[in-house]
Amino acid sequence: MSAGTAGGGRLRVEWSPGSDRLTGICHCGARRTAEDPAEIWAWLLSHPGHDAG
């Protein structure tokens, strides 16, 4: 699943097959892994206020 941002960057959420783990990838290259989709999207949408991991 991916979404465009107002700045033209891409936000991606990748699922790890065989698990409940999701990896959010910000347009700046930062990544975060979690099991809760809401947590991943909140982190992605907090840019630039999120950390790199």
N, C-alpha and C positions, 0 to 999 in steps of 0.2 A: 504494500500500500504506500502511496506517496502523495504528496500535496505540494503545490507551488506556494511560495510566500510572496508577500508584497514586493520584496526586493529582487524577485526573480530567481532565488535559489530554490533548491529542492530539499524536501524533508522526506526521509524514507524510514519505514519500519519493516524490518526483515524478521521472519519467523524461522526458528531453528527446528527443522523437521525432527519429530520424535521427542519433542520436549514442549514445555510451556513457555520457553524463553523467547523474548523479542529483543531485537537490537534496533535502537533508534539511531539514525545517522543524520546529523545536521548538515546543512549546506556548507558550514564552515569546516566540516571534517570531523567534528567531535562525535563520539559514540557513547552510548549507554545501553546496558543490558538489564532487563527486568522481566518479571512475569506478568505484571499488570499493565494492560494497554493504556489506561488512563495516566499512569505514572510516566510512561514513555512519551505520550503526547504532551503532557504538561511540561516535561523537561524540554522537548523539542521547541515548543512554542514560547519558552522563556528566553530564547536567544535575544540578546547576547548575554543574558544573566546566568546562563548555565556554565558549569565547569566542564572540563574536557574529559570527564570520566565519571 
